[in-house]
Amino acid sequence: MTEVNKTIQKWHASFKKGTDFDSWGQLVEAIDEYQILARQLQKEVQSCSSFCDFTEEQKKTLGKLATCLELRSAALQSTQSQEDFKLEDLKKLEPIIKNILTYNKDFPFDVQPVPPRKILAPGEEENLELEEDEDGGNGAGSPDSLPFRVPGAIEGTLLPRLPSEPGMTLLTIKIEKIGLKDAGQCIDPYITVSAKDQNGVDLTPVQDTPLASRKEDMYIHFNVDVEIQKHIEQLAKGAAIFFEFKHYKPKKRFTSTKCFAFMEMDEIKPGPVVIELYKKPTDFRRKKLQLLTKKPLYLHLHQTLHKD
């Protein structure tokens, strides 16, 4: 078996794994698998030289497959359902990815290949960030020249509040604003919220806020409510809620984590709270923490507890 056939076989296995997770209702695993495969397909298209194993038409098809994987991933994370890309739609693409070298029909969906902007699979972002100079290549950008955004990025992936249960407490965190010395230079800023145990393992689904509502001086304003997807009593001892501030780097062509903050269980109490910002990469185990700045710039939150 040639190398290209081995690669296609791996892609098909990954596709099948993702759709299996999807059909079983294991949505977090399905999203991860779809995003990893989309990244691999796009990487193949971008790295192709004149000696590429794929024709220009086949590369376009691979790009469209990556788009559909991202659309399905976004649909699984969205609370809107009217125009979602459905699992049965995605399954129609299995023969294409399996037989990409011989497929010669029209693509079944009217989509465009993902533009050459990196889609990072889970866990890849920190590795890429270590290559960057923190103060270089931010760029101010303009509303008329904003780069391509992965589907779902603009509106975020926030989830509704869980149903109440007697004697159990739910937490709503309003992310009000974040203070940064170069706030005005951040392009497409948003915050990823997750609850992790002491080993950095997810305890709830990861949620992204919509893009920030406005920038003012050294502050980026969000004013958005995040519903933590587990009752407080059910969070593991030593758990923490993490807030990763992310923005787009045009020169690097990927979305980067600029800094992060976290809130431990003893800090969960009703009312306003400000928490310190730490340098990337995000340390979910909270072992090697470095403050982002000595200036009085923080993440501003407001907590509401709901108990029946």
N, C-alpha and C positions, 0 to 999 in steps of 0.2 A: 504494500500500500504506500502510495506517495505521501510526502509531507502535507501537501495541500488537501488530500483526501482525509488524512488523519485530523487536520484542523477542522474540516467540514463536519466530520463525525463528532468531534468534541462540541462544536456549535449546536449540532442537532440534539446531542444528549443534554446540553444545558437548556435548550429551548423546551425539550420534553420535561425536564425536571421542573422548570418554572411553571409550565402549564399544569403539571400534576399538582404542585403546591397550590396553584390558583384554584383548581377544581376541588381540592380538599378543604379550602377555606383557610389555608395557612398563608395569609396575605403578606406578612412581614417577610417570610422566606421567599415568596413569589416575587415581591418587589426587588429584593436583593438579587435574585437570579436574573431577572429581566435587566436590571441596571448593569450587572456585570457583563452579560452577553452584549448589550447595546454598546458598552465601552469597547469590548473586544472587536465587534464588527466595525465600529468607527475607526479604531486604531488600525485595523487592517487596511481600510480604505485610504487613510491618511499616510500610511507608511509605504504604500505601493510605489515602486519605482518603475523604470522602463522595463524591468525584468519581472514585473508583477505576474502572479499566477492567474489574475482575473482581468477580463476585458473591461473597457470603460463602462459598458452596459451592465456588466455584472457588479461593478463597483457601485453604480447608481442603485442597483437592486439591494445590495448590502446596506447602503445608506438608508434606503426606505424601510428595510427591516428594522434597523436601529430606531428609526422614528416611531414605528408601530410599537416596539417594545417600550419606548419611553411613554407613548400615549397610554398603553395599558397600565404601566406603572403609575402614571399620574391619575388614571381613573380609579385605581385601587386606593389611592390616598385622598381622593376628593369626596366632599360631602354632596356635591352636585352629581346627578345621575342622568340628566336628560340627554346629553350628547356624548356619553362615555364610550370609549373604545372597549368593546365587549370581548370576553374570553372566546366566544365562538368565532368572532372576527379574527382574533390572533391565531386560532388553531388552523384557519384557512391558509396560513403562511408556512405551515410545517413542510409541505412538499417542496416549497421554494427553497427553504434553507437546506433541506436534505439533498436537493438536486440542483444546487446553484450553478454548477458547471454546464448543465444541459438545459436549464430552464430558459424558454424562449417566448413565453406568452406575456401579455400585458400584466402589469402589477395590479392586483385586485382592488387596491384602495388608492384614492387620489391624495397622496401625501408626497412631501418633498424630502430628499435625504437630509439628515441632520447636518447643519453647517459645521465647519471645522472648529468646533469649540469642545474642549474636553468634557466628557461625561465621566465623573469619577465614581468608580465602584466603591462600596463601603470599605473603609480602611485605607484607601489609596491617598486620600487628601493630605494627610500629615506627611507622607513621604515626599510628595511634590512640594509642599510648602517649605521644606528644609532647604530646597534649592534656591529659594527666593531671597532677595534683599528686602527687608521689611519696609524700608523707606523708598524703594525704587518701584517705578512702573505702576503706581496707583492710577494716575490719570483722573482728571475731573469729569470728562465725558460731558455729553449734552443730551437732553431728552430726545433730540432728533436723530442721534446717532447711537442709541442704545443697542448693544449687541443682542444676538439671538438668545432667548431664554428657553430653557427646557420646559416642556409643558407642565403646568401646575405651579411654576415658580412665582408668578405674579400674585396669584390669589392665596398661595400658601397651602398647607396641608393640615390645618387645624381641625380637630375632631370635636364633636358636641359633648356636652357634659354627660357623664354616666347616670343611669337611674339611681335614685337615692335608695338607701337601705337602712332599716331601723338601727340606730346606735352607731352608724358608720359615718365618717366624715369625708367629704369631698373638698378639693382645693381648686380654687380659680386664682390664677396669677395674672394680673394685668401688667404687661410689659409697657412701661410708660416711655422711658427714653434711656439712651446710653450716652455717656460723655466720652469723647475722643478728641485729641488735639487736632487731628486731620479729618474731622467728621465730614467736612464739605467735599472731600476728595473721594469718598467711598461710593462706588457705583453699585446699584442694585443691592443695597444692604438688607439683610434679613437675619433672623435669629432661629437657630435650631434648638429645640427644647427636648430634653430626655431625662428620664429617671434611671439611675444606675445603682447597682449594689457596690460593695467595696471592691469587687474585682472588675468593675467596669461593664458588667453584664446588664443589658437592658431589662428593666422591670415593667416598662410600658411601651406602647408604640412611640416612635420618634415623630415629632411634629415640627414643621417649619411655619414661621409666621409669614404673612404676606410681606411684600417689599415695604420698607419704611414709608410712613405717610409724609414726612417732611424733615428737612435739615434746618437747623437754626444755630448759628455760631458754632459752639463746640458740642452740640447735641444732635443726635439723630432720634426722631420721635417715632414711636410705633403705636402706642395707645391701643393695644389689642389684648383681648382676654385669651388665655391658654388654659384649657381644662385638663388637669392632670388625670390620666386615664387609669387611676387605681385609688381605692379608698386609702386614706392616710394610714389607717390601722394595719393595712395589708402590705405596706412598704417594708422591706427588710431592714433590720437593725443596721445602722451604719450607712444607709442609703443616702443619696444626695440627688438633687435636681440640677441639671447642667443647662447652661445657656451659652451656646456658641455663636459668636457674632461673625457673619460671613459676608463677603463682598466679592465683586467680579474684578479680576485683574486682566485688562485687555492685552497687555504684552505677553502674559503667560497663557492667555486664553483658557482660564479655568477659574472657578469660584474658590476662594481661599478663606480659611478661618483666620481672622485677624487676632482675636483674643477670646477668652472664655471666662465665665463666672460660674459659681455653684452655690447652692443653698443646702445646708445640712438639716437633718430632721429637727434639731432643737431651735432652728431659725424659723420654722413654720408656725406662724402666729398671725392673727388678723391685723391688717393695717399696713402702712407704708414701710418699706425697707430698702436700704441701699447696700449693694454688695460689691466687693472689690473685683477688679479685672486682672486676669493673669495672662502671661505670654503664652502663645501657642508653642508646640502642639498641645492639644487638649489632653490633660492628664486625668483620665477618669478614675484612677486609683488614688489621686491626691497625695502623691509621694514627693514629687519634685515641682514645687510651685514657685513661680517667679512673678512678682507684681509687674503689670504692664507699664505703669508709670508711678512716679512719686506725687504727681499732681492730684488734686482732689476730684478725680473723674471716676464715676461709678456707673453701675447698672441700677436704674431706679425701677422698683417694682411695687405693686400693691396687692396684698393677699386677702382673699375672702374665703372663709371656711363655711361649708354648708353641712349641717347635721340635723338629721330627723330625730 
